[in-house]
Amino acid sequence: MNQAVLSAKRDVVTEISTKIKDSDSVVVVEYRGLSVAEVTELRRNLRAEGIDFKVYKNTMVERAVEECGFGELKSSLTGPNAIAFSKDAVAPARVLSKFAKDHKALVLKSGIVEGKVVGLDTIKELASLPNREGMLSMLLSCLQSPVRSFACVVKAVADAKAEGTEKVEDAPEASTEAAPVEAAAE
């Protein structure tokens, strides 16, 4: 085989390996039966989410996944495949699953999520999760709830103190006067 061809193949394997290592999520799909217009629409949807979508020869991908330690993925590399690479662990599964619902020709196969080879079931579970902004919103509302509750309690105490009895107002003064007496006794 020509040395230039071998060098080009090594470069492709290195490119795939680098993309796998740099991605939090890699999803393998079979695109047989999709029209050019449908593939273009899919690429546009993926690009909008910052997902790299590329078609490679299966033999090149097999070498790359073996090199990266994900040899289990080789069983999914049959037929015409495309691979989605993303730094977001959820986005590829979500976008591809949504597209596959409308276009039955797109078949989700398997992938790598945060360093683990996963099957179709896990990809479908990931697809049901909200996007990053949705997750952050949920997290912030969970964090905000205790603070809001604390603020309501403080406001209730302040309101009670404002309309309350003189005993509530006298209690802090008594405690501040008691401290110097104890210090003087020692």
PyMOL CGO cylinders between C-alpha atoms (Angstrom):
from pymol import cmd
from pymol.cgo import CYLINDER

trace = [
    CYLINDER, 0.00, 0.00, 0.00, 1.17, 3.50, -0.78, 0.3, 1, 1, 1, 1, 1, 1,
    CYLINDER, 1.17, 3.50, -0.78, 2.91, 5.26, 2.12, 0.3, 1, 1, 1, 1, 1, 1,
    CYLINDER, 2.91, 5.26, 2.12, 0.82, 8.42, 1.59, 0.3, 1, 1, 1, 1, 1, 1,
    CYLINDER, 0.82, 8.42, 1.59, -2.42, 6.40, 1.86, 0.3, 1, 1, 1, 1, 1, 1,
    CYLINDER, -2.42, 6.40, 1.86, -1.25, 4.76, 5.08, 0.3, 1, 1, 1, 1, 1, 1,
    CYLINDER, -1.25, 4.76, 5.08, -0.30, 8.14, 6.49, 0.3, 1, 1, 1, 1, 1, 1,
    CYLINDER, -0.30, 8.14, 6.49, -3.71, 9.57, 5.57, 0.3, 1, 1, 1, 1, 1, 1,
    CYLINDER, -3.71, 9.57, 5.57, -5.48, 6.63, 7.25, 0.3, 1, 1, 1, 1, 1, 1,
    CYLINDER, -5.48, 6.63, 7.25, -3.38, 7.07, 10.41, 0.3, 1, 1, 1, 1, 1, 1,
    CYLINDER, -3.38, 7.07, 10.41, -4.32, 10.75, 10.43, 0.3, 1, 1, 1, 1, 1, 1,
    CYLINDER, -4.32, 10.75, 10.43, -8.04, 9.87, 10.22, 0.3, 1, 1, 1, 1, 1, 1,
    CYLINDER, -8.04, 9.87, 10.22, -7.72, 7.35, 13.08, 0.3, 1, 1, 1, 1, 1, 1,
    CYLINDER, -7.72, 7.35, 13.08, -5.88, 9.96, 15.15, 0.3, 1, 1, 1, 1, 1, 1,
    CYLINDER, -5.88, 9.96, 15.15, -8.59, 12.54, 14.38, 0.3, 1, 1, 1, 1, 1, 1,
    CYLINDER, -8.59, 12.54, 14.38, -11.35, 10.15, 15.50, 0.3, 1, 1, 1, 1, 1, 1,
    CYLINDER, -11.35, 10.15, 15.50, -9.41, 9.16, 18.63, 0.3, 1, 1, 1, 1, 1, 1,
    CYLINDER, -9.41, 9.16, 18.63, -8.88, 12.80, 19.56, 0.3, 1, 1, 1, 1, 1, 1,
    CYLINDER, -8.88, 12.80, 19.56, -12.58, 13.60, 19.08, 0.3, 1, 1, 1, 1, 1, 1,
    CYLINDER, -12.58, 13.60, 19.08, -13.57, 10.62, 21.24, 0.3, 1, 1, 1, 1, 1, 1,
    CYLINDER, -13.57, 10.62, 21.24, -11.17, 11.62, 24.01, 0.3, 1, 1, 1, 1, 1, 1,
    CYLINDER, -11.17, 11.62, 24.01, -12.27, 15.27, 23.92, 0.3, 1, 1, 1, 1, 1, 1,
    CYLINDER, -12.27, 15.27, 23.92, -16.01, 14.49, 23.97, 0.3, 1, 1, 1, 1, 1, 1,
    CYLINDER, -16.01, 14.49, 23.97, -18.29, 13.83, 26.92, 0.3, 1, 1, 1, 1, 1, 1,
    CYLINDER, -18.29, 13.83, 26.92, -20.74, 12.09, 24.60, 0.3, 1, 1, 1, 1, 1, 1,
    CYLINDER, -20.74, 12.09, 24.60, -20.31, 10.10, 21.39, 0.3, 1, 1, 1, 1, 1, 1,
    CYLINDER, -20.31, 10.10, 21.39, -23.38, 8.60, 19.71, 0.3, 1, 1, 1, 1, 1, 1,
    CYLINDER, -23.38, 8.60, 19.71, -23.29, 6.18, 16.77, 0.3, 1, 1, 1, 1, 1, 1,
    CYLINDER, -23.29, 6.18, 16.77, -26.28, 6.21, 14.41, 0.3, 1, 1, 1, 1, 1, 1,
    CYLINDER, -26.28, 6.21, 14.41, -27.17, 4.45, 11.19, 0.3, 1, 1, 1, 1, 1, 1,
    CYLINDER, -27.17, 4.45, 11.19, -28.44, 6.86, 8.59, 0.3, 1, 1, 1, 1, 1, 1,
    CYLINDER, -28.44, 6.86, 8.59, -29.36, 4.43, 5.79, 0.3, 1, 1, 1, 1, 1, 1,
    CYLINDER, -29.36, 4.43, 5.79, -32.54, 5.57, 4.07, 0.3, 1, 1, 1, 1, 1, 1,
    CYLINDER, -32.54, 5.57, 4.07, -32.31, 9.27, 4.89, 0.3, 1, 1, 1, 1, 1, 1,
    CYLINDER, -32.31, 9.27, 4.89, -32.45, 11.65, 1.96, 0.3, 1, 1, 1, 1, 1, 1,
    CYLINDER, -32.45, 11.65, 1.96, -29.80, 14.32, 1.43, 0.3, 1, 1, 1, 1, 1, 1,
    CYLINDER, -29.80, 14.32, 1.43, -32.29, 16.96, 2.57, 0.3, 1, 1, 1, 1, 1, 1,
    CYLINDER, -32.29, 16.96, 2.57, -33.02, 15.02, 5.79, 0.3, 1, 1, 1, 1, 1, 1,
    CYLINDER, -33.02, 15.02, 5.79, -29.30, 14.57, 6.54, 0.3, 1, 1, 1, 1, 1, 1,
    CYLINDER, -29.30, 14.57, 6.54, -28.79, 18.29, 5.93, 0.3, 1, 1, 1, 1, 1, 1,
    CYLINDER, -28.79, 18.29, 5.93, -31.64, 19.10, 8.33, 0.3, 1, 1, 1, 1, 1, 1,
    CYLINDER, -31.64, 19.10, 8.33, -30.14, 16.74, 10.93, 0.3, 1, 1, 1, 1, 1, 1,
    CYLINDER, -30.14, 16.74, 10.93, -26.71, 18.33, 10.59, 0.3, 1, 1, 1, 1, 1, 1,
    CYLINDER, -26.71, 18.33, 10.59, -28.27, 21.79, 11.01, 0.3, 1, 1, 1, 1, 1, 1,
    CYLINDER, -28.27, 21.79, 11.01, -30.08, 20.68, 14.19, 0.3, 1, 1, 1, 1, 1, 1,
    CYLINDER, -30.08, 20.68, 14.19, -26.90, 19.17, 15.61, 0.3, 1, 1, 1, 1, 1, 1,
    CYLINDER, -26.90, 19.17, 15.61, -24.75, 22.16, 14.69, 0.3, 1, 1, 1, 1, 1, 1,
    CYLINDER, -24.75, 22.16, 14.69, -27.20, 24.46, 16.51, 0.3, 1, 1, 1, 1, 1, 1,
    CYLINDER, -27.20, 24.46, 16.51, -26.43, 22.51, 19.71, 0.3, 1, 1, 1, 1, 1, 1,
    CYLINDER, -26.43, 22.51, 19.71, -22.65, 22.55, 19.14, 0.3, 1, 1, 1, 1, 1, 1,
    CYLINDER, -22.65, 22.55, 19.14, -22.48, 18.88, 18.13, 0.3, 1, 1, 1, 1, 1, 1,
    CYLINDER, -22.48, 18.88, 18.13, -19.98, 17.64, 15.55, 0.3, 1, 1, 1, 1, 1, 1,
    CYLINDER, -19.98, 17.64, 15.55, -21.56, 15.05, 13.21, 0.3, 1, 1, 1, 1, 1, 1,
    CYLINDER, -21.56, 15.05, 13.21, -19.36, 13.13, 10.81, 0.3, 1, 1, 1, 1, 1, 1,
    CYLINDER, -19.36, 13.13, 10.81, -19.31, 10.01, 8.64, 0.3, 1, 1, 1, 1, 1, 1,
    CYLINDER, -19.31, 10.01, 8.64, -16.19, 7.84, 8.80, 0.3, 1, 1, 1, 1, 1, 1,
    CYLINDER, -16.19, 7.84, 8.80, -15.30, 4.44, 7.42, 0.3, 1, 1, 1, 1, 1, 1,
    CYLINDER, -15.30, 4.44, 7.42, -16.16, 1.77, 9.98, 0.3, 1, 1, 1, 1, 1, 1,
    CYLINDER, -16.16, 1.77, 9.98, -12.64, 0.29, 9.85, 0.3, 1, 1, 1, 1, 1, 1,
    CYLINDER, -12.64, 0.29, 9.85, -11.16, 3.65, 10.83, 0.3, 1, 1, 1, 1, 1, 1,
    CYLINDER, -11.16, 3.65, 10.83, -13.61, 4.05, 13.70, 0.3, 1, 1, 1, 1, 1, 1,
    CYLINDER, -13.61, 4.05, 13.70, -12.91, 0.47, 14.87, 0.3, 1, 1, 1, 1, 1, 1,
    CYLINDER, -12.91, 0.47, 14.87, -9.19, 1.23, 15.07, 0.3, 1, 1, 1, 1, 1, 1,
    CYLINDER, -9.19, 1.23, 15.07, -9.84, 4.50, 16.91, 0.3, 1, 1, 1, 1, 1, 1,
    CYLINDER, -9.84, 4.50, 16.91, -12.19, 3.01, 19.51, 0.3, 1, 1, 1, 1, 1, 1,
    CYLINDER, -12.19, 3.01, 19.51, -9.75, 0.16, 20.08, 0.3, 1, 1, 1, 1, 1, 1,
    CYLINDER, -9.75, 0.16, 20.08, -6.96, 2.71, 20.54, 0.3, 1, 1, 1, 1, 1, 1,
    CYLINDER, -6.96, 2.71, 20.54, -9.09, 4.63, 23.07, 0.3, 1, 1, 1, 1, 1, 1,
    CYLINDER, -9.09, 4.63, 23.07, -10.07, 1.50, 25.01, 0.3, 1, 1, 1, 1, 1, 1,
    CYLINDER, -10.07, 1.50, 25.01, -13.71, 1.32, 23.89, 0.3, 1, 1, 1, 1, 1, 1,
    CYLINDER, -13.71, 1.32, 23.89, -13.51, -1.91, 21.87, 0.3, 1, 1, 1, 1, 1, 1,
    CYLINDER, -13.51, -1.91, 21.87, -17.04, -2.86, 22.97, 0.3, 1, 1, 1, 1, 1, 1,
    CYLINDER, -17.04, -2.86, 22.97, -18.34, -0.23, 20.55, 0.3, 1, 1, 1, 1, 1, 1,
    CYLINDER, -18.34, -0.23, 20.55, -17.04, -2.18, 17.54, 0.3, 1, 1, 1, 1, 1, 1,
    CYLINDER, -17.04, -2.18, 17.54, -20.13, -4.42, 17.48, 0.3, 1, 1, 1, 1, 1, 1,
    CYLINDER, -20.13, -4.42, 17.48, -22.27, -1.37, 16.59, 0.3, 1, 1, 1, 1, 1, 1,
    CYLINDER, -22.27, -1.37, 16.59, -20.13, -0.42, 13.62, 0.3, 1, 1, 1, 1, 1, 1,
    CYLINDER, -20.13, -0.42, 13.62, -21.97, -2.22, 10.84, 0.3, 1, 1, 1, 1, 1, 1,
    CYLINDER, -21.97, -2.22, 10.84, -23.69, -0.54, 7.92, 0.3, 1, 1, 1, 1, 1, 1,
    CYLINDER, -23.69, -0.54, 7.92, -23.49, 3.14, 7.01, 0.3, 1, 1, 1, 1, 1, 1,
    CYLINDER, -23.49, 3.14, 7.01, -22.82, 4.94, 10.28, 0.3, 1, 1, 1, 1, 1, 1,
    CYLINDER, -22.82, 4.94, 10.28, -22.35, 8.50, 11.38, 0.3, 1, 1, 1, 1, 1, 1,
    CYLINDER, -22.35, 8.50, 11.38, -21.01, 9.67, 14.70, 0.3, 1, 1, 1, 1, 1, 1,
    CYLINDER, -21.01, 9.67, 14.70, -22.05, 12.65, 16.82, 0.3, 1, 1, 1, 1, 1, 1,
    CYLINDER, -22.05, 12.65, 16.82, -19.37, 14.12, 19.12, 0.3, 1, 1, 1, 1, 1, 1,
    CYLINDER, -19.37, 14.12, 19.12, -20.18, 16.62, 21.86, 0.3, 1, 1, 1, 1, 1, 1,
    CYLINDER, -20.18, 16.62, 21.86, -18.81, 18.16, 25.04, 0.3, 1, 1, 1, 1, 1, 1,
    CYLINDER, -18.81, 18.16, 25.04, -22.40, 18.05, 26.39, 0.3, 1, 1, 1, 1, 1, 1,
    CYLINDER, -22.40, 18.05, 26.39, -23.26, 14.57, 27.68, 0.3, 1, 1, 1, 1, 1, 1,
    CYLINDER, -23.26, 14.57, 27.68, -26.99, 14.91, 26.95, 0.3, 1, 1, 1, 1, 1, 1,
    CYLINDER, -26.99, 14.91, 26.95, -27.33, 17.01, 23.79, 0.3, 1, 1, 1, 1, 1, 1,
    CYLINDER, -27.33, 17.01, 23.79, -26.49, 14.40, 21.09, 0.3, 1, 1, 1, 1, 1, 1,
    CYLINDER, -26.49, 14.40, 21.09, -28.87, 11.83, 22.52, 0.3, 1, 1, 1, 1, 1, 1,
    CYLINDER, -28.87, 11.83, 22.52, -31.65, 14.41, 22.85, 0.3, 1, 1, 1, 1, 1, 1,
    CYLINDER, -31.65, 14.41, 22.85, -31.30, 15.88, 19.34, 0.3, 1, 1, 1, 1, 1, 1,
    CYLINDER, -31.30, 15.88, 19.34, -30.82, 12.53, 17.60, 0.3, 1, 1, 1, 1, 1, 1,
    CYLINDER, -30.82, 12.53, 17.60, -33.74, 10.89, 19.45, 0.3, 1, 1, 1, 1, 1, 1,
    CYLINDER, -33.74, 10.89, 19.45, -36.04, 13.78, 18.60, 0.3, 1, 1, 1, 1, 1, 1,
    CYLINDER, -36.04, 13.78, 18.60, -35.03, 13.57, 14.94, 0.3, 1, 1, 1, 1, 1, 1,
    CYLINDER, -35.03, 13.57, 14.94, -35.40, 9.76, 14.93, 0.3, 1, 1, 1, 1, 1, 1,
    CYLINDER, -35.40, 9.76, 14.93, -39.04, 10.07, 16.12, 0.3, 1, 1, 1, 1, 1, 1,
    CYLINDER, -39.04, 10.07, 16.12, -39.92, 11.95, 12.93, 0.3, 1, 1, 1, 1, 1, 1,
    CYLINDER, -39.92, 11.95, 12.93, -37.55, 10.05, 10.63, 0.3, 1, 1, 1, 1, 1, 1,
    CYLINDER, -37.55, 10.05, 10.63, -37.73, 6.30, 11.19, 0.3, 1, 1, 1, 1, 1, 1,
    CYLINDER, -37.73, 6.30, 11.19, -34.73, 5.70, 8.89, 0.3, 1, 1, 1, 1, 1, 1,
    CYLINDER, -34.73, 5.70, 8.89, -32.36, 7.14, 11.52, 0.3, 1, 1, 1, 1, 1, 1,
    CYLINDER, -32.36, 7.14, 11.52, -31.40, 4.33, 13.90, 0.3, 1, 1, 1, 1, 1, 1,
    CYLINDER, -31.40, 4.33, 13.90, -29.66, 5.06, 17.19, 0.3, 1, 1, 1, 1, 1, 1,
    CYLINDER, -29.66, 5.06, 17.19, -27.16, 2.30, 18.01, 0.3, 1, 1, 1, 1, 1, 1,
    CYLINDER, -27.16, 2.30, 18.01, -24.86, 2.95, 20.94, 0.3, 1, 1, 1, 1, 1, 1,
    CYLINDER, -24.86, 2.95, 20.94, -22.29, 5.39, 22.20, 0.3, 1, 1, 1, 1, 1, 1,
    CYLINDER, -22.29, 5.39, 22.20, -19.83, 6.53, 24.79, 0.3, 1, 1, 1, 1, 1, 1,
    CYLINDER, -19.83, 6.53, 24.79, -21.01, 8.79, 27.60, 0.3, 1, 1, 1, 1, 1, 1,
    CYLINDER, -21.01, 8.79, 27.60, -18.49, 10.19, 30.06, 0.3, 1, 1, 1, 1, 1, 1,
    CYLINDER, -18.49, 10.19, 30.06, -16.00, 7.41, 29.43, 0.3, 1, 1, 1, 1, 1, 1,
    CYLINDER, -16.00, 7.41, 29.43, -18.41, 4.45, 29.42, 0.3, 1, 1, 1, 1, 1, 1,
    CYLINDER, -18.41, 4.45, 29.42, -19.78, 2.50, 26.48, 0.3, 1, 1, 1, 1, 1, 1,
    CYLINDER, -19.78, 2.50, 26.48, -23.57, 2.64, 26.65, 0.3, 1, 1, 1, 1, 1, 1,
    CYLINDER, -23.57, 2.64, 26.65, -26.39, 0.98, 24.77, 0.3, 1, 1, 1, 1, 1, 1,
    CYLINDER, -26.39, 0.98, 24.77, -29.58, 2.21, 23.21, 0.3, 1, 1, 1, 1, 1, 1,
    CYLINDER, -29.58, 2.21, 23.21, -31.52, 2.20, 26.51, 0.3, 1, 1, 1, 1, 1, 1,
    CYLINDER, -31.52, 2.20, 26.51, -29.09, 4.59, 28.17, 0.3, 1, 1, 1, 1, 1, 1,
    CYLINDER, -29.09, 4.59, 28.17, -29.12, 6.89, 25.14, 0.3, 1, 1, 1, 1, 1, 1,
    CYLINDER, -29.12, 6.89, 25.14, -32.92, 7.02, 25.29, 0.3, 1, 1, 1, 1, 1, 1,
    CYLINDER, -32.92, 7.02, 25.29, -32.79, 7.80, 29.02, 0.3, 1, 1, 1, 1, 1, 1,
    CYLINDER, -32.79, 7.80, 29.02, -30.34, 10.64, 28.34, 0.3, 1, 1, 1, 1, 1, 1,
    CYLINDER, -30.34, 10.64, 28.34, -32.62, 11.95, 25.60, 0.3, 1, 1, 1, 1, 1, 1,
    CYLINDER, -32.62, 11.95, 25.60, -35.40, 12.45, 28.15, 0.3, 1, 1, 1, 1, 1, 1,
    CYLINDER, -35.40, 12.45, 28.15, -33.25, 14.81, 30.25, 0.3, 1, 1, 1, 1, 1, 1,
    CYLINDER, -33.25, 14.81, 30.25, -33.55, 18.56, 29.71, 0.3, 1, 1, 1, 1, 1, 1,
    CYLINDER, -33.55, 18.56, 29.71, -30.76, 20.55, 28.10, 0.3, 1, 1, 1, 1, 1, 1,
    CYLINDER, -30.76, 20.55, 28.10, -28.02, 22.26, 30.11, 0.3, 1, 1, 1, 1, 1, 1,
    CYLINDER, -28.02, 22.26, 30.11, -30.00, 25.45, 30.66, 0.3, 1, 1, 1, 1, 1, 1,
    CYLINDER, -30.00, 25.45, 30.66, -33.01, 23.45, 31.86, 0.3, 1, 1, 1, 1, 1, 1,
    CYLINDER, -33.01, 23.45, 31.86, -30.87, 21.50, 34.31, 0.3, 1, 1, 1, 1, 1, 1,
    CYLINDER, -30.87, 21.50, 34.31, -29.28, 24.69, 35.64, 0.3, 1, 1, 1, 1, 1, 1,
    CYLINDER, -29.28, 24.69, 35.64, -32.73, 26.22, 36.07, 0.3, 1, 1, 1, 1, 1, 1,
    CYLINDER, -32.73, 26.22, 36.07, -33.86, 23.16, 38.05, 0.3, 1, 1, 1, 1, 1, 1,
    CYLINDER, -33.86, 23.16, 38.05, -30.72, 23.32, 40.20, 0.3, 1, 1, 1, 1, 1, 1,
    CYLINDER, -30.72, 23.32, 40.20, -31.17, 27.01, 40.91, 0.3, 1, 1, 1, 1, 1, 1,
    CYLINDER, -31.17, 27.01, 40.91, -34.79, 26.54, 41.93, 0.3, 1, 1, 1, 1, 1, 1,
    CYLINDER, -34.79, 26.54, 41.93, -33.72, 23.78, 44.34, 0.3, 1, 1, 1, 1, 1, 1,
    CYLINDER, -33.72, 23.78, 44.34, -31.04, 26.03, 45.80, 0.3, 1, 1, 1, 1, 1, 1,
    CYLINDER, -31.04, 26.03, 45.80, -33.39, 29.01, 45.97, 0.3, 1, 1, 1, 1, 1, 1,
    CYLINDER, -33.39, 29.01, 45.97, -36.11, 27.19, 47.90, 0.3, 1, 1, 1, 1, 1, 1,
    CYLINDER, -36.11, 27.19, 47.90, -34.30, 26.96, 51.27, 0.3, 1, 1, 1, 1, 1, 1,
    CYLINDER, -34.30, 26.96, 51.27, -33.17, 30.59, 50.99, 0.3, 1, 1, 1, 1, 1, 1,
    CYLINDER, -33.17, 30.59, 50.99, -36.72, 31.70, 50.24, 0.3, 1, 1, 1, 1, 1, 1,
    CYLINDER, -36.72, 31.70, 50.24, -38.02, 29.71, 53.23, 0.3, 1, 1, 1, 1, 1, 1,
    CYLINDER, -38.02, 29.71, 53.23, -35.38, 31.24, 55.50, 0.3, 1, 1, 1, 1, 1, 1,
    CYLINDER, -35.38, 31.24, 55.50, -36.27, 34.74, 54.28, 0.3, 1, 1, 1, 1, 1, 1,
    CYLINDER, -36.27, 34.74, 54.28, -39.96, 34.09, 55.05, 0.3, 1, 1, 1, 1, 1, 1,
    CYLINDER, -39.96, 34.09, 55.05, -39.10, 32.94, 58.59, 0.3, 1, 1, 1, 1, 1, 1,
    CYLINDER, -39.10, 32.94, 58.59, -36.90, 35.99, 59.20, 0.3, 1, 1, 1, 1, 1, 1,
    CYLINDER, -36.90, 35.99, 59.20, -39.65, 38.28, 57.90, 0.3, 1, 1, 1, 1, 1, 1,
    CYLINDER, -39.65, 38.28, 57.90, -42.23, 36.56, 60.14, 0.3, 1, 1, 1, 1, 1, 1,
    CYLINDER, -42.23, 36.56, 60.14, -39.97, 37.01, 63.17, 0.3, 1, 1, 1, 1, 1, 1,
    CYLINDER, -39.97, 37.01, 63.17, -39.39, 40.67, 62.27, 0.3, 1, 1, 1, 1, 1, 1,
    CYLINDER, -39.39, 40.67, 62.27, -43.14, 41.25, 61.81, 0.3, 1, 1, 1, 1, 1, 1,
    CYLINDER, -43.14, 41.25, 61.81, -43.89, 39.57, 65.14, 0.3, 1, 1, 1, 1, 1, 1,
    CYLINDER, -43.89, 39.57, 65.14, -41.23, 41.64, 66.84, 0.3, 1, 1, 1, 1, 1, 1,
    CYLINDER, -41.23, 41.64, 66.84, -42.56, 44.90, 65.35, 0.3, 1, 1, 1, 1, 1, 1,
    CYLINDER, -42.56, 44.90, 65.35, -46.10, 44.28, 66.60, 0.3, 1, 1, 1, 1, 1, 1,
    CYLINDER, -46.10, 44.28, 66.60, -45.12, 42.10, 69.54, 0.3, 1, 1, 1, 1, 1, 1,
    CYLINDER, -45.12, 42.10, 69.54, -44.94, 42.60, 73.25, 0.3, 1, 1, 1, 1, 1, 1,
    CYLINDER, -44.94, 42.60, 73.25, -42.32, 44.44, 75.26, 0.3, 1, 1, 1, 1, 1, 1,
    CYLINDER, -42.32, 44.44, 75.26, -41.06, 41.15, 76.69, 0.3, 1, 1, 1, 1, 1, 1,
    CYLINDER, -41.06, 41.15, 76.69, -39.67, 40.19, 73.27, 0.3, 1, 1, 1, 1, 1, 1,
    CYLINDER, -39.67, 40.19, 73.27, -37.88, 43.54, 73.05, 0.3, 1, 1, 1, 1, 1, 1,
    CYLINDER, -37.88, 43.54, 73.05, -36.56, 43.31, 76.64, 0.3, 1, 1, 1, 1, 1, 1,
    CYLINDER, -36.56, 43.31, 76.64, -35.07, 39.84, 76.23, 0.3, 1, 1, 1, 1, 1, 1,
    CYLINDER, -35.07, 39.84, 76.23, -32.01, 40.87, 74.18, 0.3, 1, 1, 1, 1, 1, 1,
    CYLINDER, -32.01, 40.87, 74.18, -31.22, 43.76, 76.55, 0.3, 1, 1, 1, 1, 1, 1,
    CYLINDER, -31.22, 43.76, 76.55, -31.31, 41.45, 79.56, 0.3, 1, 1, 1, 1, 1, 1,
    CYLINDER, -31.31, 41.45, 79.56, -28.89, 39.05, 77.94, 0.3, 1, 1, 1, 1, 1, 1,
    CYLINDER, -28.89, 39.05, 77.94, -26.40, 41.83, 77.11, 0.3, 1, 1, 1, 1, 1, 1,
    CYLINDER, -26.40, 41.83, 77.11, -26.49, 43.12, 80.71, 0.3, 1, 1, 1, 1, 1, 1,
    CYLINDER, -26.49, 43.12, 80.71, -25.92, 39.64, 82.14, 0.3, 1, 1, 1, 1, 1, 1,
    CYLINDER, -25.92, 39.64, 82.14, -22.65, 39.11, 80.28, 0.3, 1, 1, 1, 1, 1, 1,
    CYLINDER, -22.65, 39.11, 80.28, -20.68, 41.92, 82.01, 0.3, 1, 1, 1, 1, 1, 1,
    CYLINDER, -20.68, 41.92, 82.01, -21.93, 40.83, 85.45, 0.3, 1, 1, 1, 1, 1, 1,
    CYLINDER, -21.93, 40.83, 85.45, -20.62, 37.30, 84.84, 0.3, 1, 1, 1, 1, 1, 1,
    CYLINDER, -20.62, 37.30, 84.84, -17.32, 38.66, 83.58, 0.3, 1, 1, 1, 1, 1, 1,
    CYLINDER, -17.32, 38.66, 83.58, -16.99, 40.86, 86.67, 0.3, 1, 1, 1, 1, 1, 1,
    CYLINDER, -16.99, 40.86, 86.67, -17.65, 37.89, 88.96, 0.3, 1, 1, 1, 1, 1, 1,
    CYLINDER, -17.65, 37.89, 88.96, -14.70, 35.97, 87.54, 0.3, 1, 1, 1, 1, 1, 1,
]
cmd.load_cgo(trace, "trace")
